Amino acid sequence: MSAAGRIRSGMGGWTFEPWDTSFYPETLSKAKQLNYASRQVPTIEVNGTYYSTFKPPTFAKWAKDAPDDFVFSLKAIRFATNRRVLGEAGESVQRFLGSGVSELGNKLGPILWQFAPTKRFDADDFGAFLALLPEKQDGVPLRHAVEVRHDSFTAPEFAALARKHNVAIVYADHAKYPAIADATGEFVYARLQTGSDDNPDCYTPKALDEWAERARIWAAGEEPNDLKRADPSTKAGVKPRDVFVYFITEGKVRAPFGAMALMKRVGN
């Protein structure tokens, strides 16, 4: 087997008022926050793209501000996923992907398609949605991940659909949402959402050690045996995978430090 995939850890966004004093140098202007943040962690998940449409010059500026080996993950616009019939989302999907995301070039990481907690699994409808996700945009390769938030998705049929379309299922470490650890795509995407501002590194040292080990297992092409899967009878083929781990939601003040602490543990 070839070398393991690359592990990247980051946080959601780079503008958050408490970070002005807890994370950023006091003298740093807001205009330079992305430049600074992108040199502390190797990836950031952009949540603003879920709520509104950005223009090509904005994506181009982000790419210019970040170093060469940095990767942005983008949360896709909510209009594509917050609908009764997912198979009718084609226009919204194309509008989002055509808004300028390709300006990021090789700094474009996974596209995250997030679904509401009320959205139940319907194999035909969800399969129709996955079929709408293209492999490229303006010649730039696309990688897709889906985060589902209803327990009905904890089903072998869902994992099989994701595997068929080469789409990653987001592993959500969350207090309420289902945790689905099936490795169905060519990369792994985890969102760690149970941190605490009481922990200097968002998660406890023990928890960070555990997540670092899981990330290494995923990167080597295996699946952690302590995480539940929707389809435990089917093992993913052993092949190296890039791994994206984001510290999101709870413990947000300390999220950048969690990402940096995890990167120290995995050593890449």
Buried (B, 14 or more C-beta within 10 A) or exposed (E): EEEBBBBBBBBBBBEBEEBBEEBBEEEBEEEEBBBBBBEBBBBBBBBEBBEEEBEEEBBBEBBEBBEEEBBBBBBBBBBBBBBEEBBEBBEBBBEBBEBBBBBBEEBBBBBBBBBEEEBEBBEEBBBBBBEBBEEEBEEBEBBBBBBBBBEEBBBBBBBBBBBEBBBBBBBBBBEEBBBBBBBBBBBBBBBBBBBEBEBEBBBBEEBBBBBBBBBBBBBBBBBBEEBEBBBEEEEBEEEBBBBBBBBBBBBBBBBBBBBBBBBEBBEE
